[in-house]
Amino acid sequence: MLGKKVAVDLGTQSVRLLVKGENVILSEPAVVGYDPAELGITAVYGAAALRARVEEPRIQVGRPITAGSVADEQLVYSLIGHLLVRAVGRQRIFKPDLVIAVMSAMSGDDRRVVLDAAMQAGARTVYLIDSVMAGAIGAGVSVMSANGHLVVDMGAGKTDVALLAMESTIAHSTLPGHGGEALRDAVAARVQRVHGVTLEPHVAEDVVASLLSAGVHEERTLSVDAKIDGAAGSVTLTSTELAPVLDAHMRPITAAVQEVLGEAPVSLRDDVEREGIIAFGGGARLEGFERHLGSASGLRVRVDGDPLLSVIRGAGYALDNLDVLKRNFMYIR
């Protein structure tokens, strides 16, 4: 096979790209910048799009994917085209094979948009793999075995819980819109309600990283920049006052785990009780996450060593097993 093999993790907040054999994973914000006054899309991508918005007021920035689903078809076409150029260049003799990881609950219509966008971008074959399956592979789960494996994929725009066995999803529960961004926004809303000040998104993310600790409510304080009636100011926050936000965020995730376990055949449930839960995705980096989920579920929880890259690593491994994808997921050639 002379064409390159390319994997993409098509996330809500970030998009990641891997070219097989090059041992490099590229990551950039999953945004497209464009001038709406121009016909079509003359676009810039990722961090360059965010810079362009600051430097050129006419530039608008949009997200192709929101909560794991297609938000703007034209931006999806533009982004995937850009990614293939990054991977293999504009001048190519041999077309590449492409594996794209998407949310397991993505609709059939949205999946067809992604497939068509990749084919129009110049792929030879395109395969879609559920991100929860890809992440499990990337975290070292043997998805081809008959044993049951319970995995939790906590992204920026969604959370997926799935029971996997024999290369298939036996049971799953998806929480669209319930991810790291929702937690950040909930923190900002709480601060606005209690203190009457506005936190910028990046400041709210710092608060999440510094003050929130799942299952551990020891007192911490943090002084952060904020806007008070439109003017610059600051506010001091405590971990105790934000604990209810974190508890509310964790409850649906725990419920989803219990729901999937409730649907599991007895034999696979026994496997899960022996092996525990494997978690990945940016949300799994939350301090104390494994303790909280373990206490609530009664199961041992392990977070992958590099949870941000689990999905793209797994999609890259899947490039070597395309026959598995043909049997279990959508593809086109």
Secondary structure, 3 states (H helix, E strand, C coil): CCCCEEEEEECCCEEEEEECCCCCEEEEECCEEECCCCCCCCCEEHHHHHHHHHHCCCCEEECCEECCEECCHHHHHHHHHHHHHHHHCCCCCCCCEEEEEECCCCCHHHHHHHHHHHHHHCCCEEEEEEHHHHHHHHCCCCCCCCCCEEEEEECCCEEEEEEEECCEEEEEEEEECCCHHHHHHHHHHHHHHHHCCECCHHHHHHHHHHHCCCCCCCCCEEEEEEEECCEEEEEEEEHHHHHHHHHHHHHHHHHHHHHHHHHCCHHHHHHHHHHCEEEECHHHHCCCHHHHHHHHHCCCEEECCCHHHHHHHHHHHHCCCHHHHHHHCCEEC
